[in-house]
Amino acid sequence: MDLGFEGNFTVFKPCINTDINSDWILNDFFNNKYLLKKTNYEIIFANDINKYAKVAWNENFSKYKYNDDIFIHDSIVNLVNNYQTKLYKFPEHVDVLTGGFPCQDFSLAGKRLGFNSHKNHNGISDSNCVFEENRGNLYLWMKKTIEITKPKIFIAENVKGLISIKNAIKIIVNDFSLASNNDYLIITPKILSASDYGIPQTRERLIFIGFLKKALRKNAYKNLSQEQISLEYDPYPIKTHYTKKRDNLLTNSILLPKAINCGIVLADLPEPEQSDDLSQRHYSKAKFLNNNSQGQIEVKLDQLAPTIRSEHHGNIEFRRLSSINGGLNEDELRRGLPQRRLTVRECARIQTFPDEFNFVINSQNNNLSPSESYKLIGNAVPPLLAYHIAMRLEHNWDLYFR
């Protein structure tokens, strides 16, 4: 999400619909990529409980001249509690707050414990955990952070599976709307499909957006309060690609291109042993299990990739299966290319991370293993999807706010 709100990164040309977003392109000097413009946002605080997220953040965001101390490695529960006891101070003058509260307890791939998670805010099983501090209720601590920083907009992201847990969305929307004594107007949450925005993946995520009421213009408040928000005021980005033929026409009569397949973003990568990129050299060596469990299929290069999950080892899909194991990529098999799973870089490309974003890191002070890299990539919001959200809000900023 941070990279998307920062901008100034490269994406493959088919990922961008130039009929709609030609003004996003800074240049196209690259053979098959566009460099996207820098946004008007500046990151002033970042946080994750995963220590490896800090390693990756500091390694890559130093390119944007950010200092290491912007990223705080800690539980948001601890930060809020320390703020309340005056041991920590959040930054002031916050315009946008983004967050992805833990999704494992809501995911269709998880145990579906929802609000009744058996793990505490540090991700450790704890039967004596205070209910508000269990992993399934950490959105409440995002709410507390909203109350402290008072952003004009907040954006919360979670898995689509949340909608199938009884009353979950209603409860979360109600709790967010009560932030700072009902200071926030919460727009109806929406599922965004990554493939609708030029991302070669079947990823779907639920997005919550809230506006600080007192910061809104009168007309903006009126329009955003409607059950059906007009296209002009809609804070969700418009689709730029289609997956179903019937959805290829926008209301402004622009024909949309078909969602791009994953082969487009993987085609020019060398095989791991021929690459100098550590993220391309490393991939899971887990064996093929010949069952229907996760990770036992090969990606179809002429289709969307499956959702890149926060997994590693045996849950990483195969880039290529052997013919014995049912591999269908006959051209590559004829060339003698071996069976293997997706590399770290291939997963990152499917998520739309640029190649200049380092994941496998070996340095004197910090190391980031392939296993941990897979987890970070799968946990991330695709940068291009975040860029769509960021640019939509940037485009409408003066329409919304005084």
C-alpha positions as CSV (number, residue, x, y, z in Angstrom):
1,M,0.0,0.0,0.0
2,D,2.9,2.4,0.8
3,L,4.5,1.8,-2.6
4,G,1.2,2.4,-4.4
5,F,0.6,5.7,-2.5
6,E,4.2,6.7,-3.2
7,G,4.1,6.0,-7.0
8,N,7.1,6.5,-9.2
9,F,7.6,2.8,-10.0
10,T,7.5,0.7,-13.2
11,V,4.7,-1.5,-14.4
12,F,4.3,-3.6,-17.6
13,K,2.6,-1.5,-20.3
14,P,-0.5,-3.8,-20.7
15,C,-1.3,-3.1,-17.0
16,I,-2.2,0.5,-17.8
17,N,-5.2,1.5,-19.8
18,T,-3.9,4.5,-21.6
19,D,-7.3,5.4,-22.9
20,I,-8.3,6.2,-19.3
21,N,-5.0,6.9,-17.4
22,S,-2.5,8.2,-19.9
23,D,-1.8,11.1,-17.5
24,W,-0.3,8.6,-15.0
25,I,2.7,7.9,-17.2
26,L,5.9,9.7,-16.5
27,N,7.8,8.1,-19.4
28,D,7.8,5.0,-21.5
29,F,11.5,4.9,-22.2
30,F,11.6,1.2,-21.2
31,N,11.0,-1.4,-23.8
32,N,7.9,-3.0,-22.3
33,K,7.2,-0.9,-19.1
34,Y,5.8,2.5,-18.1
35,L,7.2,4.6,-15.2
36,L,4.3,5.9,-13.2
37,K,4.3,9.4,-11.9
38,K,5.1,10.3,-8.3
39,T,1.9,10.9,-6.3
40,N,1.3,14.0,-4.1
41,Y,1.4,11.9,-0.9
42,E,4.4,11.7,1.5
43,I,4.7,8.8,3.9
44,I,5.2,10.0,7.5
45,F,4.6,6.8,9.5
46,A,4.7,3.0,8.7
47,N,4.2,0.1,11.0
48,D,4.1,-3.7,11.0
49,I,4.6,-6.4,13.6
50,N,6.7,-8.4,11.2
51,K,10.3,-7.5,11.7
52,Y,11.1,-8.6,8.1
53,A,8.6,-6.1,6.8
54,K,10.9,-3.4,8.3
55,V,13.9,-4.9,6.7
56,A,12.2,-4.8,3.3
57,W,10.7,-1.3,3.8
58,N,14.0,0.2,4.9
59,E,15.9,-1.4,2.0
60,N,13.5,-0.2,-0.6
61,F,12.1,3.1,0.7
62,S,15.5,4.5,1.3
63,K,15.4,5.1,-2.5
64,Y,12.7,7.6,-1.8
65,K,15.0,9.3,0.8
66,Y,13.0,8.2,3.8
67,N,14.7,7.6,7.1
68,D,14.8,4.3,8.9
69,D,12.9,5.7,11.8
70,I,9.7,6.2,9.8
71,F,9.0,2.5,10.0
72,I,8.1,1.3,13.5
73,H,8.4,-2.4,14.2
74,D,5.8,-3.2,16.9
75,S,2.3,-4.3,17.5
76,I,-0.2,-1.4,17.0
77,V,-1.7,-2.4,20.4
78,N,1.6,-1.5,22.0
79,L,1.9,1.7,20.1
80,V,-1.6,2.9,21.1
81,N,-1.1,1.9,24.7
82,N,2.3,3.6,24.8
83,Y,0.6,6.7,23.3
84,Q,-2.0,6.7,26.0
85,T,0.7,6.6,28.7
86,K,2.8,9.3,26.9
87,L,5.6,6.9,26.0
88,Y,5.0,7.3,22.3
89,K,3.7,10.0,20.0
90,F,2.1,9.5,16.7
91,P,2.8,12.0,13.9
92,E,0.5,15.0,13.5
93,H,-1.2,16.5,10.4
94,V,-2.2,13.1,8.9
95,D,-4.3,13.3,5.7
96,V,-4.6,9.6,4.9
97,L,-4.4,6.5,7.1
98,T,-4.2,3.1,5.5
99,G,-4.2,-0.3,7.1
100,G,-4.7,-4.0,6.6
101,F,-5.9,-5.5,9.9
102,P,-5.0,-9.3,10.2
103,C,-6.9,-11.4,7.7
104,Q,-6.0,-15.0,8.8
105,D,-9.1,-15.3,11.0
106,F,-11.4,-14.2,8.2
107,S,-9.8,-15.8,5.1
108,L,-11.4,-18.7,3.3
109,A,-8.0,-20.4,3.5
110,G,-7.8,-19.9,7.2
111,K,-9.6,-21.4,10.2
112,R,-12.5,-18.8,10.0
113,L,-12.4,-17.9,13.7
114,G,-13.2,-14.3,12.9
115,F,-13.6,-12.0,15.9
116,N,-13.0,-15.0,18.3
117,S,-9.4,-15.6,17.3
118,H,-7.4,-17.9,19.6
119,K,-4.3,-15.7,19.0
120,N,-3.3,-12.5,20.7
121,H,-2.1,-9.3,19.0
122,N,1.4,-10.7,18.7
123,G,0.0,-13.7,16.7
124,I,0.7,-16.2,19.6
125,S,-2.0,-18.7,20.8
126,D,-3.3,-17.4,24.2
127,S,-6.5,-18.7,25.8
128,N,-6.3,-15.9,28.4
129,C,-6.0,-13.1,25.8
130,V,-8.1,-10.0,26.4
131,F,-11.0,-10.1,23.8
132,E,-10.2,-6.7,22.4
133,E,-6.6,-7.6,21.9
134,N,-7.1,-10.9,20.0
135,R,-5.9,-11.0,16.4
136,G,-9.5,-11.0,15.1
137,N,-10.3,-7.6,16.7
138,L,-7.2,-5.6,15.7
139,Y,-9.4,-3.5,13.5
140,L,-10.4,-1.8,16.8
141,W,-6.8,-0.7,17.3
142,M,-6.8,0.8,13.8
143,K,-10.0,2.6,14.9
144,K,-8.0,3.9,18.0
145,T,-5.2,5.0,15.7
146,I,-7.8,6.9,13.6
147,E,-9.1,8.6,16.7
148,I,-5.6,9.6,17.7
149,T,-4.4,10.9,14.3
150,K,-7.7,12.1,12.9
151,P,-7.0,11.6,9.2
152,K,-9.2,13.2,6.5
153,I,-9.5,9.7,4.9
154,F,-8.8,6.2,6.2
155,I,-8.6,3.1,4.0
156,A,-8.8,-0.4,5.5
157,E,-8.2,-3.6,3.5
158,N,-9.2,-7.2,4.2
159,V,-10.0,-10.5,2.5
160,K,-13.2,-11.1,0.6
161,G,-14.0,-13.9,3.1
162,L,-15.0,-11.3,5.6
163,I,-18.4,-11.0,3.9
164,S,-19.4,-14.6,4.7
165,I,-19.0,-14.2,8.4
166,K,-22.3,-13.3,9.9
167,N,-22.7,-9.5,10.6
168,A,-18.9,-9.0,10.4
169,I,-19.0,-6.1,7.9
170,K,-21.9,-4.5,9.7
171,I,-20.1,-4.7,13.0
172,I,-16.8,-3.3,11.6
173,V,-18.5,-0.5,9.7
174,N,-20.5,0.5,12.8
175,D,-17.4,0.5,15.0
176,F,-15.4,2.6,12.5
177,S,-18.3,5.1,12.2
178,L,-18.2,5.6,16.0
179,A,-14.6,6.7,15.9
180,S,-14.1,10.0,17.7
181,N,-17.8,10.2,18.7
182,N,-19.2,9.5,15.2
183,D,-16.8,11.8,13.4
184,Y,-16.5,9.5,10.3
185,L,-18.7,8.8,7.3
186,I,-18.1,5.3,6.2
187,I,-18.8,4.5,2.5
188,T,-20.3,1.1,1.7
189,P,-17.4,-1.4,1.6
190,K,-16.6,-2.7,-1.8
191,I,-14.8,-5.8,-3.2
192,L,-12.1,-4.8,-5.6
193,S,-10.9,-7.5,-8.0
194,A,-7.2,-7.0,-8.9
195,S,-7.7,-8.2,-12.4
196,D,-10.1,-5.3,-13.1
197,Y,-7.1,-2.9,-12.6
198,G,-4.5,-4.5,-14.8
199,I,-3.1,-6.9,-12.2
200,P,-2.6,-10.5,-13.6
201,Q,-4.1,-12.3,-10.7
202,T,-7.5,-13.5,-9.4
203,R,-7.1,-11.5,-6.1
204,E,-10.2,-10.0,-4.5
205,R,-10.0,-7.7,-1.5
206,L,-12.6,-5.9,0.6
207,I,-11.9,-2.1,1.0
208,F,-13.4,0.2,3.6
209,I,-13.1,3.9,3.1
210,G,-14.1,6.5,5.7
211,F,-14.2,10.3,5.5
212,L,-13.8,12.9,8.4
213,K,-17.1,14.6,8.3
214,K,-16.0,18.1,9.4
215,A,-13.3,18.2,6.6
216,L,-15.8,17.5,3.8
217,R,-17.3,20.1,1.6
218,K,-21.1,20.4,1.9
219,N,-21.8,18.9,-1.5
220,A,-19.3,16.1,-1.0
221,Y,-20.9,15.1,2.3
222,K,-24.3,15.1,0.7
223,N,-23.1,13.0,-2.3
224,L,-21.0,10.6,-0.2
225,S,-23.9,10.0,2.2
226,Q,-26.1,8.6,-0.6
227,E,-26.6,4.8,-0.9
228,Q,-25.7,5.1,-4.6
229,I,-22.8,7.5,-4.9
230,S,-22.5,9.3,-8.3
231,L,-19.5,8.4,-10.5
232,E,-18.1,11.9,-10.0
233,Y,-17.8,11.5,-6.2
234,D,-17.2,7.7,-6.0
235,P,-13.9,7.2,-4.1
236,Y,-13.4,3.7,-5.5
237,P,-11.3,3.6,-8.7
238,I,-13.0,2.8,-11.9
239,K,-12.2,-0.4,-13.7
240,T,-9.7,-0.4,-16.5
241,H,-9.8,-4.0,-17.7
242,Y,-12.4,-6.7,-17.9
243,T,-12.5,-10.4,-17.1
244,K,-16.1,-11.1,-18.3
245,K,-17.0,-10.1,-21.8
246,R,-20.2,-8.4,-20.7
247,D,-18.2,-6.0,-18.5
248,N,-16.0,-4.6,-21.2
249,L,-17.9,-1.4,-21.7
250,L,-17.7,1.6,-19.3
251,T,-20.5,4.1,-18.8
252,N,-18.4,6.6,-20.7
253,S,-18.4,4.2,-23.7
254,I,-14.7,3.4,-23.5
255,L,-14.0,-0.2,-24.5
256,L,-11.9,-1.9,-21.9
257,P,-9.0,-4.3,-22.8
258,K,-9.2,-7.8,-21.5
259,A,-7.5,-8.5,-18.1
260,I,-3.9,-9.4,-18.7
261,N,-2.6,-12.9,-18.2
262,C,0.4,-13.7,-16.0
263,G,2.5,-14.9,-18.9
264,I,2.9,-11.3,-19.9
265,V,4.7,-10.3,-16.7
266,L,6.8,-13.6,-16.5
267,A,7.9,-13.9,-20.2
268,D,11.2,-12.1,-20.1
269,L,12.5,-13.5,-16.8
270,P,15.5,-15.8,-17.2
271,E,15.5,-19.2,-15.5
272,P,16.8,-18.9,-11.8
273,E,20.2,-20.3,-12.4
274,Q,20.8,-17.7,-15.2
275,S,19.7,-14.7,-13.1
276,D,21.8,-12.2,-11.1
277,D,18.7,-11.1,-9.2
278,L,18.6,-12.9,-5.8
279,S,14.8,-12.7,-5.8
280,Q,14.7,-14.6,-9.2
281,R,17.4,-17.1,-8.2
282,H,15.4,-18.4,-5.2
283,Y,12.3,-20.6,-5.2
284,S,10.6,-23.2,-3.0
285,K,12.0,-26.7,-3.4
286,A,8.9,-28.3,-1.8
287,K,8.0,-31.6,-3.6
288,F,4.9,-32.0,-5.8
289,L,2.3,-33.9,-3.7
290,N,-0.1,-35.0,-6.6
291,N,-3.2,-34.1,-4.6
292,N,-5.7,-31.2,-4.7
293,S,-4.1,-29.2,-1.9
294,Q,-2.9,-25.6,-2.2
295,G,0.2,-25.1,-4.4
296,Q,0.0,-28.3,-6.4
297,I,-1.0,-26.8,-9.7
298,E,1.0,-25.0,-12.4
299,V,0.1,-21.4,-13.3
300,K,-1.5,-21.1,-16.7
301,L,0.5,-18.5,-18.6
302,D,-2.5,-17.6,-20.9
303,Q,-4.7,-16.9,-17.9
304,L,-4.7,-14.9,-14.6
305,A,-2.5,-16.3,-11.9
306,P,-4.1,-17.6,-8.8
307,T,-4.0,-15.3,-5.7
308,I,-0.5,-15.0,-4.3
309,R,-0.9,-16.1,-0.7
310,S,1.1,-15.3,2.4
311,E,2.6,-18.8,2.2
312,H,5.9,-20.5,1.5
313,H,7.3,-23.9,0.7
314,G,4.6,-26.3,-0.5
315,N,1.9,-23.7,-0.9
316,I,3.6,-21.8,-3.7
317,E,2.2,-22.7,-7.1
318,F,4.4,-24.3,-9.8
319,R,5.8,-22.2,-12.5
320,R,6.1,-25.4,-14.5
321,L,5.1,-29.0,-13.9
322,S,6.8,-31.9,-15.6
323,S,4.8,-33.8,-18.2
324,I,4.6,-36.8,-15.8
325,N,2.9,-34.6,-13.2
326,G,0.5,-33.1,-15.8
327,G,2.4,-30.1,-17.0
328,L,0.7,-28.3,-19.9
329,N,3.5,-26.0,-21.0
330,E,4.6,-28.1,-23.9
331,D,6.9,-25.5,-25.4
332,E,9.0,-25.1,-22.3
333,L,9.0,-28.9,-21.6
334,R,10.3,-29.5,-25.2
335,R,13.1,-27.1,-24.4
336,G,14.0,-29.3,-21.4
337,L,13.2,-26.7,-18.8
338,P,12.7,-28.4,-15.4
339,Q,9.8,-28.6,-13.1
340,R,9.9,-25.9,-10.4
341,R,7.7,-23.6,-8.3
342,L,7.3,-19.8,-8.8
343,T,10.3,-17.8,-7.7
344,V,10.1,-14.9,-5.3
345,R,10.5,-12.5,-8.2
346,E,7.8,-14.1,-10.2
347,C,5.4,-13.8,-7.3
348,A,6.4,-10.2,-6.9
349,R,5.8,-9.5,-10.5
350,I,2.3,-11.1,-10.4
351,Q,1.6,-8.7,-7.5
352,T,3.0,-5.8,-9.6
353,F,6.1,-5.0,-7.6
354,P,8.8,-3.6,-9.8
355,D,12.0,-5.5,-10.3
356,E,14.0,-2.7,-8.5
357,F,12.1,-3.7,-5.3
358,N,14.5,-6.1,-3.5
359,F,13.0,-8.9,-1.5
360,V,15.9,-11.4,-0.9
361,I,18.5,-9.4,1.0
362,N,21.8,-10.6,2.3
363,S,23.7,-7.8,4.0
364,Q,25.9,-7.4,7.0
365,N,23.2,-6.0,9.2
366,N,20.0,-7.3,7.7
367,N,18.9,-10.5,6.0
368,L,15.6,-11.3,4.3
369,S,15.2,-15.0,3.4
370,P,13.2,-16.3,0.4
371,S,10.7,-17.9,2.8
372,E,10.0,-14.6,4.6
373,S,9.9,-12.8,1.3
374,Y,7.1,-15.1,0.0
375,K,5.1,-14.1,3.1
376,L,5.6,-10.4,2.7
377,I,4.7,-10.5,-1.0
378,G,1.5,-12.5,-0.3
379,N,0.5,-10.2,2.5
380,A,0.8,-7.1,0.4
381,V,-1.7,-5.1,-1.4
382,P,-0.7,-5.1,-5.1
383,P,1.1,-1.8,-5.5
384,L,-0.8,-1.0,-8.8
385,L,-4.1,-1.5,-7.0
386,A,-3.0,0.8,-4.2
387,Y,-1.9,3.3,-6.9
388,H,-5.4,3.2,-8.4
389,I,-6.9,4.0,-5.0
390,A,-4.3,6.7,-4.3
391,M,-4.8,8.5,-7.6
392,R,-8.6,8.3,-7.5
393,L,-8.5,10.1,-4.1
394,E,-5.9,12.5,-5.3
395,H,-8.0,13.4,-8.4
396,N,-11.0,14.0,-6.2
397,W,-9.2,15.7,-3.3
398,D,-10.4,19.3,-3.9
399,L,-13.9,17.9,-4.7
400,Y,-14.1,16.3,-1.3
401,F,-12.3,18.7,1.1
402,R,-12.4,22.4,1.9
